[in-house]
């Protein structure tokens, strides 16, 4: 029996915004001979503030609130902070600078040095640098691997390993994260860099103006004021701020998985991104008030990223005269390879299926996570929509579900099914040793080919092309008879078949793409090229272009006439790319490409393709 969930599992903490920290400054005894007031038990603090840790509403929001309150209360009793940076430091445990026994070579230090000054020195050597290279690499790493990590930036890694990493960067070593898996440590690295800046990322001289933004009556004025402050920052500060806000934006878009909303991120980062260099002691109430204002302004900045830093529109052609898709966002929600993807325009949904038998359902317009179906039926290879029914092919069975009626199962057919295809009013299901054809009149036909595994199928001119290992089989869509068997079409397993201008394109584990033309009983290769250095897992036709997805972690775009490589999309998937599907978003009046990967993520790319493309592409 499958389990269906809406949103995160009930037992997990849920993402919610964190309320302003409500704490007061304890009075201290006066007089020359008075000692410090003794620390009161934290239980007294909870009691005074009516916080019950055993309450049923104990969740991520309450955990953070109690955690923050505990730290503020403890430090206020012993030594009240005098600046918002100090208060932020006490709240978020910035790492002290222990002495390291590791020798550091003579290099321009990175940590603890004003960003603008450091970049001025570095840009004299390399004018193309915009921010310190280790920050660029860290943010890229977190975008690739960190969006699905619960509590990203809220949890702490090893302080010893962090200091060793900092020492190596200060020593001039290049940060290499390609084989690195400690995501929390990389998040700590970014936080620590901000904490150790002698001048905040948003300069202290704009502190009062920054806090006053919240009091402006409408959002448009608030955004305009933020723009003016940003425009006054040094170029390196502007560049780093844009990179950070972009990262925060993508993290918050996946808050259903990682529990980090824009509010949560803002509360963590605002004390280390903007502060005032106080000359006199401030009350804790004033500091906390400023902190909450600062967090709300940073929340606005994350939410209005594209207003503050407008991205260049995806033009029809770039400088070389070629289409250039732009990365739009990345979705986390799966925990294993995502091989199946299907679009349902009637329900405004995109369905994705993974190797753990989990289906995630996404809103087509907002790209937000809607629902998860845990089918527990093995690897999901293919998903197909027909009217109000969805077909799911997996390693254990073929499932048929209602789309509208709560996704209930209509029927299950035992066996391994690799591929699905709509042919007129029939559904073809590729299996082991045979293809099962499910007809509208409820009757069923079988095409039996011993020792075959029909892992992909495509239709063209009443002919169904399918593959089994290295071979191709071509069948009649009318009488189901075998037209042609092409042996050893590729040297390794054929993974996908698509059609363009009546020519078949096939891709393989051997890294090649072949273009075939069928004339009568003859099927000839009219072109062949090595597309990737690793297996090519999937092909998709977008207009006159063919996209190839590979285990080398890239997507390559090919001109179908010249076979010229037009673009390479990389950096955003951290494992094999499996499939690409074109999705029309009516509100934006644009086509977006959704790509799935073995890194358990989905990347979405904004394209310049025209409206005339078929939505079934």
Legacy VTK file of the C-alpha trace (Angstrom):
# vtk DataFile Version 3.0
C-alpha trace
ASCII
DATASET POLYDATA
POINTS 617 float
0.000 0.000 0.000
1.470 3.378 -0.890
1.783 6.289 1.496
0.839 9.762 0.329
2.018 12.967 1.912
1.232 16.627 1.515
4.307 18.702 2.273
6.968 17.616 4.778
6.400 14.544 6.916
4.462 15.282 10.149
7.330 14.222 12.360
9.722 16.726 10.803
10.068 20.316 11.880
8.264 22.728 9.569
9.682 25.876 8.085
8.185 29.068 9.466
9.350 32.577 10.003
10.991 33.278 13.347
9.252 35.954 15.447
11.197 38.887 16.876
13.279 37.827 19.861
11.454 38.979 22.955
13.921 39.435 25.773
14.686 42.052 28.364
17.851 43.274 29.994
18.180 42.120 33.639
19.047 44.869 36.115
22.495 44.743 37.606
23.409 45.758 41.137
24.998 49.206 41.434
27.650 50.433 43.798
31.409 50.094 43.915
31.363 46.876 45.897
28.528 45.113 44.142
29.285 41.889 42.255
27.701 40.524 39.116
24.209 39.175 39.378
24.216 35.393 39.455
22.935 33.601 36.392
19.353 32.437 36.837
18.309 28.976 35.686
17.013 28.954 32.133
13.862 27.246 33.405
13.022 30.504 35.227
13.364 32.372 31.939
11.027 29.948 30.184
8.503 30.268 32.999
8.607 34.082 32.985
8.074 34.151 29.230
5.338 31.490 29.217
7.359 29.153 26.986
6.576 25.478 27.466
9.137 23.237 25.717
6.746 20.280 26.105
3.993 22.074 24.196
2.609 20.214 21.180
3.573 23.170 18.989
7.252 22.551 19.769
8.792 22.786 16.285
11.594 24.432 14.359
10.255 27.900 15.183
10.126 27.251 18.923
13.482 25.434 18.958
15.199 28.445 17.422
13.352 30.881 19.673
14.318 29.050 22.858
17.858 28.566 21.602
18.241 32.256 20.880
16.544 33.291 24.090
18.827 31.032 26.100
21.967 32.550 24.621
20.769 36.129 24.950
19.624 35.609 28.524
22.839 33.918 29.599
25.101 36.535 28.055
22.988 39.484 29.197
23.219 38.361 32.800
26.994 37.982 32.669
28.108 40.720 30.258
25.606 42.792 28.260
26.607 43.351 24.606
27.169 46.932 23.505
26.743 46.659 19.726
24.430 44.816 17.377
27.441 42.969 15.942
28.358 41.811 19.441
24.789 40.718 20.089
24.767 38.856 16.789
28.081 37.272 17.723
26.681 36.020 21.022
23.563 34.697 19.312
25.246 32.849 16.486
28.459 31.670 18.117
31.025 33.127 15.716
34.196 31.131 15.872
37.055 32.525 17.907
40.414 32.705 16.217
42.526 30.034 17.899
46.170 29.920 17.105
47.013 27.255 14.568
50.129 25.126 14.645
49.931 24.858 10.871
52.419 27.203 9.182
50.850 29.739 6.837
52.780 30.801 3.770
53.256 34.470 2.996
50.214 35.358 0.942
47.705 38.170 0.927
45.361 37.112 3.767
41.696 36.657 2.894
39.846 36.410 6.200
39.739 39.460 8.474
40.724 41.820 5.643
38.354 44.492 4.223
36.735 43.029 1.122
37.232 46.117 -1.032
40.912 46.343 -0.097
41.513 42.654 -0.781
39.770 42.811 -4.162
41.708 45.915 -5.163
44.954 43.967 -4.690
43.639 40.833 -6.407
42.080 42.619 -9.367
45.423 44.217 -10.119
46.590 40.642 -10.796
43.334 39.361 -12.328
40.896 42.068 -13.510
38.147 39.489 -14.121
37.750 38.627 -10.417
34.585 40.002 -8.820
34.737 38.321 -5.392
37.353 36.118 -3.669
37.580 32.827 -5.615
36.916 30.666 -2.552
33.586 32.475 -2.026
32.595 31.944 -5.645
33.439 28.253 -5.373
31.630 27.912 -2.003
28.424 29.519 -3.260
28.526 27.405 -6.421
29.019 24.290 -4.268
26.060 25.158 -2.013
23.846 25.786 -5.037
24.804 22.409 -6.480
24.635 20.283 -3.349
23.160 22.184 -0.412
19.613 23.201 -1.305
18.068 20.049 0.139
20.013 20.088 3.434
17.696 20.585 6.384
18.744 23.523 8.548
21.439 24.746 6.140
23.417 27.583 7.842
21.651 26.889 11.143
23.782 23.918 12.166
27.517 24.054 12.887
30.302 21.840 11.595
33.682 20.966 13.072
35.498 24.076 14.316
38.872 22.373 13.933
38.229 21.450 10.309
36.874 24.933 9.642
40.003 26.586 11.013
42.196 24.272 8.932
40.187 25.233 5.845
40.558 28.940 6.652
44.293 28.577 7.242
44.716 26.861 3.885
42.821 29.661 2.118
44.842 32.316 3.914
47.924 30.339 2.943
47.121 30.715 -0.731
45.719 27.253 -1.444
42.950 27.046 -4.038
39.665 25.754 -2.638
38.684 22.518 -4.425
35.198 21.279 -3.590
34.481 18.934 -6.511
34.843 15.817 -4.326
33.874 17.538 -1.065
30.720 16.430 0.755
30.664 18.390 4.027
27.962 20.887 3.067
27.548 22.267 6.593
31.268 23.096 6.784
31.113 25.090 3.547
28.125 27.001 4.925
30.180 27.746 8.060
33.009 29.003 5.852
30.774 31.633 4.254
29.327 32.695 7.616
32.764 32.958 9.213
34.079 35.112 6.386
31.230 37.559 6.966
31.747 37.484 10.734
35.446 38.314 10.430
35.076 41.229 8.007
36.305 44.403 9.779
33.790 46.424 7.755
30.347 44.863 7.174
29.160 43.889 3.734
26.522 46.643 3.959
28.650 49.532 5.190
28.164 50.862 8.720
27.674 54.415 7.478
24.371 53.336 5.903
23.225 51.526 9.036
20.555 54.023 10.126
19.262 54.427 6.574
19.137 50.652 6.144
17.034 50.182 9.293
14.723 53.041 8.314
13.716 51.240 5.122
11.201 49.155 7.041
9.235 52.279 8.007
8.611 53.311 4.402
4.893 52.910 3.592
5.002 50.815 0.414
7.233 48.064 -0.915
8.194 49.967 -4.055
9.741 52.734 -1.937
11.507 50.164 0.245
13.034 48.441 -2.793
14.064 51.807 -4.264
15.787 52.775 -0.998
17.608 49.437 -0.917
18.771 49.972 -4.496
20.215 53.358 -3.580
22.151 51.916 -0.642
23.491 49.062 -2.783
24.569 51.492 -5.508
26.716 53.350 -2.954
28.599 50.210 -1.885
32.019 49.363 -3.345
31.730 47.177 -6.495
33.120 44.113 -4.711
30.503 44.505 -1.964
27.757 44.771 -4.577
29.005 41.650 -6.360
29.249 39.600 -3.178
25.841 40.807 -1.979
24.274 39.737 -5.270
25.897 36.283 -5.018
24.712 35.875 -1.413
21.153 37.024 -2.053
20.958 34.713 -5.076
22.044 31.783 -2.900
19.555 32.731 -0.163
16.810 33.039 -2.780
17.398 29.503 -4.067
17.674 28.106 -0.532
14.366 29.713 0.482
12.599 28.408 -2.644
13.243 24.911 -1.253
12.143 25.692 2.314
9.592 22.851 2.205
12.625 20.538 2.252
15.413 22.466 4.012
13.139 24.425 6.437
15.050 27.643 5.723
12.574 30.386 4.839
13.657 33.893 3.872
12.872 34.975 7.440
15.036 32.222 8.934
17.949 33.097 6.655
17.602 36.793 7.409
17.677 36.260 11.178
20.865 34.211 10.873
22.710 36.507 8.472
21.533 40.057 9.234
23.746 40.466 12.374
26.860 39.546 10.356
26.014 41.435 7.167
25.179 44.856 8.590
26.042 46.474 11.914
26.882 49.848 13.430
30.171 50.650 15.092
28.785 51.872 18.403
30.692 54.325 20.577
28.460 53.966 23.629
26.714 51.076 25.290
23.223 50.333 24.056
20.482 48.554 25.946
19.754 45.014 24.945
16.196 46.038 24.097
17.483 48.567 21.557
19.938 46.102 20.056
17.293 43.417 19.696
14.905 45.962 18.176
17.569 46.945 15.631
18.301 43.296 14.948
14.676 42.564 14.157
14.448 45.577 11.850
17.646 44.531 10.103
16.318 40.987 9.629
13.071 42.236 8.119
14.936 44.436 5.639
17.179 41.515 4.655
14.056 39.374 4.216
12.773 41.986 1.785
16.114 41.975 -0.059
15.996 38.188 -0.542
12.394 38.269 -1.718
13.020 41.165 -4.127
16.349 39.876 -5.469
15.332 40.303 -9.103
14.256 43.891 -8.492
17.542 44.774 -6.785
19.721 42.952 -9.305
17.725 42.610 -12.537
18.995 39.686 -14.563
19.643 40.166 -18.239
16.647 38.955 -20.245
17.164 35.783 -22.199
17.566 37.164 -25.669
16.697 35.159 -28.725
20.362 35.023 -29.632
23.600 35.695 -27.818
26.737 37.317 -29.253
27.585 34.263 -31.301
24.104 34.154 -32.794
23.063 31.151 -30.685
20.329 30.575 -28.148
21.622 30.740 -24.571
19.297 29.328 -21.870
19.707 30.920 -18.437
19.637 29.049 -15.136
16.454 30.041 -13.284
16.216 27.864 -10.173
16.951 24.483 -8.629
14.452 22.215 -6.871
15.169 19.749 -4.076
12.724 17.149 -2.810
13.968 13.752 -3.974
16.635 11.611 -2.323
17.871 9.607 -5.308
18.267 9.643 -9.104
15.340 11.293 -10.887
14.792 9.461 -14.163
11.124 10.073 -14.969
9.464 13.431 -15.669
6.087 14.258 -17.189
4.002 17.442 -17.620
0.243 17.629 -16.994
-1.114 20.894 -18.404
-4.771 20.207 -17.422
-3.763 20.048 -13.744
-0.914 22.568 -14.057
1.576 20.039 -12.649
4.951 18.454 -13.318
5.479 14.901 -12.037
8.945 13.485 -11.318
9.829 9.942 -10.254
13.041 8.604 -8.699
14.923 5.370 -8.074
13.455 4.975 -4.575
9.915 4.751 -5.935
8.994 8.299 -4.878
6.914 10.658 -7.018
7.078 14.418 -6.390
4.377 16.679 -7.804
5.282 20.314 -8.560
3.210 23.349 -9.428
3.961 24.156 -13.057
3.614 27.943 -12.626
5.337 28.575 -9.293
7.643 25.519 -9.510
6.767 24.921 -5.865
6.542 21.522 -4.209
2.922 20.310 -3.939
2.872 16.711 -2.873
4.821 13.484 -2.524
3.596 9.959 -3.289
5.708 7.143 -1.821
4.673 4.221 -3.985
7.261 1.696 -2.698
7.248 -0.043 -6.074
10.931 0.071 -6.965
12.759 2.281 -9.462
10.450 4.594 -11.419
11.595 4.595 -15.048
8.809 6.446 -16.858
5.633 8.495 -16.252
2.929 9.124 -18.871
-0.220 11.302 -18.709
-3.403 10.499 -20.670
-6.490 12.640 -20.059
-7.224 12.200 -16.346
-5.047 9.106 -15.842
-1.328 8.802 -15.071
0.716 5.689 -15.922
3.822 4.932 -13.832
6.340 2.346 -15.074
8.655 0.906 -12.420
10.914 -2.039 -11.731
8.123 -3.848 -9.849
4.922 -2.981 -11.681
2.927 -0.706 -13.954
0.662 1.555 -11.899
-2.381 3.365 -13.270
-3.636 6.267 -11.115
-6.352 8.896 -11.199
-4.986 12.407 -11.621
-7.947 14.293 -10.182
-9.339 11.824 -7.631
-6.596 12.144 -5.022
-4.178 10.179 -7.243
-5.791 6.896 -6.178
-4.547 3.671 -7.776
-6.901 2.276 -10.402
-4.869 -0.802 -11.326
-1.481 -2.408 -10.812
0.101 -4.824 -13.307
2.973 -6.833 -11.848
6.295 -6.998 -13.685
9.149 -4.731 -14.713
8.196 -1.884 -17.056
10.900 0.386 -18.458
9.125 2.665 -20.952
5.703 4.022 -21.934
4.346 5.437 -25.189
0.972 6.709 -26.434
0.085 5.345 -29.882
-3.337 6.489 -31.123
-5.690 5.221 -28.415
-3.289 2.612 -27.059
-0.580 2.650 -24.408
2.554 0.670 -25.182
4.512 -0.568 -22.173
8.078 -1.768 -22.706
8.947 -4.690 -20.440
11.209 -7.748 -20.277
10.784 -10.169 -23.231
7.745 -8.297 -24.539
5.842 -5.073 -25.138
2.331 -4.965 -23.677
-0.224 -2.923 -25.624
-3.223 -1.699 -23.622
-6.144 -0.834 -25.904
-9.075 1.482 -25.349
-11.512 -1.460 -25.590
-9.782 -3.003 -22.533
-8.223 -5.727 -24.690
-4.489 -6.328 -24.613
-1.899 -7.342 -27.192
1.644 -8.549 -26.626
4.731 -8.296 -28.828
7.125 -11.009 -27.700
10.881 -10.760 -28.259
12.869 -13.157 -26.094
15.721 -11.735 -23.990
14.780 -8.172 -24.919
14.489 -5.275 -22.452
12.580 -2.442 -24.115
13.962 0.529 -22.218
12.904 3.356 -24.554
10.254 3.910 -27.256
9.375 6.653 -29.773
6.714 7.061 -32.471
7.137 8.392 -36.020
4.880 7.901 -39.075
3.003 4.885 -37.730
6.257 3.220 -36.754
7.317 2.558 -33.181
11.061 2.575 -32.588
12.326 0.895 -29.465
15.667 -0.252 -28.101
16.974 -3.204 -26.146
20.575 -3.016 -24.968
22.600 -2.194 -28.149
19.867 -3.114 -30.655
17.026 -1.194 -32.297
13.597 -2.674 -33.123
11.069 -0.987 -35.418
7.408 -2.092 -35.265
4.229 -1.191 -37.139
1.904 0.928 -34.988
-1.093 -0.504 -36.849
-0.642 -4.270 -36.852
2.197 -4.452 -34.271
4.406 -6.424 -36.657
8.198 -6.217 -36.643
9.491 -4.109 -39.550
13.216 -4.138 -38.852
15.762 -5.288 -36.295
19.037 -3.317 -36.276
21.700 -5.222 -34.377
24.498 -3.399 -32.549
23.159 0.036 -33.433
25.611 1.319 -30.808
28.574 -0.331 -29.123
26.900 0.078 -25.734
23.321 0.311 -24.435
20.969 2.646 -26.307
19.346 5.030 -23.812
16.958 7.230 -25.783
15.332 7.805 -29.200
13.830 11.083 -30.498
12.668 12.264 -33.925
13.375 15.413 -35.892
12.469 15.911 -39.577
11.622 12.192 -39.849
15.155 11.261 -38.806
15.738 9.247 -35.641
18.373 10.439 -33.149
19.710 7.815 -30.760
22.101 8.160 -27.820
24.097 5.583 -25.941
26.321 4.703 -23.023
29.172 4.869 -25.538
28.874 8.703 -25.461
27.795 8.991 -29.098
24.740 10.249 -30.945
23.629 8.714 -34.251
21.125 10.034 -36.762
19.171 7.399 -38.712
16.972 7.426 -41.820
14.494 4.648 -42.479
13.610 4.004 -46.143
11.468 0.935 -46.742
13.235 -1.979 -45.100
16.569 -0.182 -44.872
17.787 1.910 -41.954
21.036 3.810 -42.494
23.194 6.042 -40.292
23.418 9.430 -41.991
25.556 11.037 -39.298
27.400 10.079 -36.143
29.365 12.130 -33.633
30.872 11.792 -30.169
28.617 14.045 -28.107
30.046 13.463 -24.620
32.938 11.705 -22.955
30.471 9.867 -20.675
27.179 8.039 -21.294
24.433 10.082 -22.943
21.327 9.350 -20.861
18.632 11.308 -22.657
17.721 13.381 -25.725
15.063 16.071 -26.138
13.948 18.002 -29.216
13.303 21.717 -28.690
12.426 23.347 -32.007
15.406 22.868 -34.313
17.682 22.007 -31.415
18.475 18.713 -29.725
19.494 18.681 -26.046
21.666 15.809 -24.827
21.938 14.947 -21.109
25.040 13.118 -19.923
26.734 11.469 -16.987
29.512 14.062 -17.402
27.112 16.430 -15.530
26.468 18.612 -18.582
23.662 19.343 -21.014
24.730 20.090 -24.584
22.608 21.785 -27.216
23.049 20.787 -30.874
21.949 22.318 -34.140
19.931 19.650 -35.966
21.044 20.796 -39.416
24.777 21.316 -38.951
25.214 19.068 -35.862
27.207 21.955 -34.389
27.403 22.254 -30.605
25.640 25.500 -29.694
25.855 25.611 -25.909
26.973 23.648 -22.870
24.952 23.982 -19.655
26.976 22.974 -16.614
27.831 23.858 -13.002
24.343 23.392 -11.528
24.045 19.587 -11.477
26.570 17.708 -9.355
25.952 14.247 -10.839
24.725 12.611 -14.044
22.012 14.533 -15.903
19.209 12.171 -16.915
16.392 13.944 -18.783
15.314 17.321 -20.167
11.698 18.333 -20.719
10.333 21.575 -22.125
7.553 23.151 -20.013
5.344 26.046 -21.133
4.554 28.544 -18.353
1.475 30.538 -19.386
1.903 33.379 -16.872
5.436 34.082 -18.077
4.596 33.276 -21.709
7.892 31.418 -21.927
9.281 27.930 -22.319
11.385 26.577 -19.470
13.530 23.457 -19.647
13.393 21.142 -16.620
16.409 18.842 -16.256
16.632 15.905 -13.843
19.737 14.342 -12.357
21.296 11.623 -10.246
22.087 14.370 -7.720
18.361 14.110 -6.782
17.633 17.633 -7.998
15.802 19.399 -10.809
17.239 22.441 -12.568
15.003 24.878 -14.432
16.349 26.908 -17.351
14.703 29.910 -18.973
14.819 29.633 -22.749
14.117 31.918 -25.700
12.166 29.327 -27.668
9.061 30.587 -29.440
5.449 29.970 -28.450
4.808 27.920 -31.583
6.522 24.822 -30.160
4.264 21.866 -29.481
3.553 21.484 -25.757
3.899 17.723 -26.185
7.570 18.136 -27.204
LINES 1 618
617 0 1 2 3 4 5 6 7 8 9 10 11 12 13 14 15 16 17 18 19 20 21 22 23 24 25 26 27 28 29 30 31 32 33 34 35 36 37 38 39 40 41 42 43 44 45 46 47 48 49 50 51 52 53 54 55 56 57 58 59 60 61 62 63 64 65 66 67 68 69 70 71 72 73 74 75 76 77 78 79 80 81 82 83 84 85 86 87 88 89 90 91 92 93 94 95 96 97 98 99 100 101 102 103 104 105 106 107 108 109 110 111 112 113 114 115 116 117 118 119 120 121 122 123 124 125 126 127 128 129 130 131 132 133 134 135 136 137 138 139 140 141 142 143 144 145 146 147 148 149 150 151 152 153 154 155 156 157 158 159 160 161 162 163 164 165 166 167 168 169 170 171 172 173 174 175 176 177 178 179 180 181 182 183 184 185 186 187 188 189 190 191 192 193 194 195 196 197 198 199 200 201 202 203 204 205 206 207 208 209 210 211 212 213 214 215 216 217 218 219 220 221 222 223 224 225 226 227 228 229 230 231 232 233 234 235 236 237 238 239 240 241 242 243 244 245 246 247 248 249 250 251 252 253 254 255 256 257 258 259 260 261 262 263 264 265 266 267 268 269 270 271 272 273 274 275 276 277 278 279 280 281 282 283 284 285 286 287 288 289 290 291 292 293 294 295 296 297 298 299 300 301 302 303 304 305 306 307 308 309 310 311 312 313 314 315 316 317 318 319 320 321 322 323 324 325 326 327 328 329 330 331 332 333 334 335 336 337 338 339 340 341 342 343 344 345 346 347 348 349 350 351 352 353 354 355 356 357 358 359 360 361 362 363 364 365 366 367 368 369 370 371 372 373 374 375 376 377 378 379 380 381 382 383 384 385 386 387 388 389 390 391 392 393 394 395 396 397 398 399 400 401 402 403 404 405 406 407 408 409 410 411 412 413 414 415 416 417 418 419 420 421 422 423 424 425 426 427 428 429 430 431 432 433 434 435 436 437 438 439 440 441 442 443 444 445 446 447 448 449 450 451 452 453 454 455 456 457 458 459 460 461 462 463 464 465 466 467 468 469 470 471 472 473 474 475 476 477 478 479 480 481 482 483 484 485 486 487 488 489 490 491 492 493 494 495 496 497 498 499 500 501 502 503 504 505 506 507 508 509 510 511 512 513 514 515 516 517 518 519 520 521 522 523 524 525 526 527 528 529 530 531 532 533 534 535 536 537 538 539 540 541 542 543 544 545 546 547 548 549 550 551 552 553 554 555 556 557 558 559 560 561 562 563 564 565 566 567 568 569 570 571 572 573 574 575 576 577 578 579 580 581 582 583 584 585 586 587 588 589 590 591 592 593 594 595 596 597 598 599 600 601 602 603 604 605 606 607 608 609 610 611 612 613 614 615 616
